[in-house]
Amino acid sequence: MNAVVEGYFAVLDEDLAAARQLIAVLPRIGAFHLQQAAEKLVKAILSAEALHAGADHHIGRLVASLPEGHEWKADLMELDYLSQFATAFRYPSETGRIKPAPDRAKLEAFAELIATLADDARRWCDARDDGTSPP
């Protein structure tokens, strides 16, 4: 696995750990870290495919840059729900309204999904690098 992909997985692990700790007490901040973990997972896959991820934080747009039929596209698109947590839940509106905290159970389910996908993605990246899987 190249250094950039490894780096994405390392910071993904940190964001996922932070999210898991924060969901119960500060779900808005936990949701932000889930979004960050999901974004880094997508960017790890894009980097493994030699696709430039750029500075975009919208998961759906990032996933859309994978070719049609890519084996990761559908699974990663499930994470697009988390895109809203990049900013919308961390700042008040122009009128000062603060959105209600997201559902903790839903966030916990996404944390599990990200963990599972990240484990699978690591194995996928390793298999590509050692030649046991087609590029």
Secondary structure, DSSP 8 states (H G I E B T S, - for coil): --HHHHHHHHHHHHHHHHHHHHTTT-HHHHHHHHHHHHHHHHHHHHHHTT---TT---HHHHHHTS-TT-TTHHHHHGGGGGGGGGTTTTS--TT--------HHHHHHHHHHHHHHHHHHHHHHHHHHHTSS--
